[in-house]
Amino acid sequence: MHELALSKSIMHTLDSIRQEQGNKRIKKVTINLGALQHVVPDSLKFYLDLLKEKTPFEESEFQLKETPIKIKCQSCGHVTEIPEMIMICDSCQSRNVEVIEGMDVFIESVEI
């Protein structure tokens, strides 16, 4: 259910951006969803669509972009995308890895 709180936060941020831009209409918003955040895209889209009704964002398009988990091995330097939470380097089998992508949820771009 954190998608509702996330949607409210996104709308608040977009309202600040809109005001900074002289209250211009926001046409399109791209939101990056890191896989480690376990955001359900359909739920987030539902809440964004619900919250934009009868607001300056009513005509805005929301595009959700999912970012997979990417790790870097601290032993051999190999970078790889992993399909699930198995934090093992597929090159040298080391568990000494760092997550370098897929951790965040953020507004990637706003088209005015």
Secondary structure, 3 states (H helix, E strand, C coil): CHHHHHHHHHHHHHHHHHHHCCCCCCCEEEEEEEHHHCCCHHHHHHHHHHHHCCCCCCCCEEEEEEECEEEEECCCCCEEEECCCCCCCCCCCCCCEEEEECCCEEEEEEEC
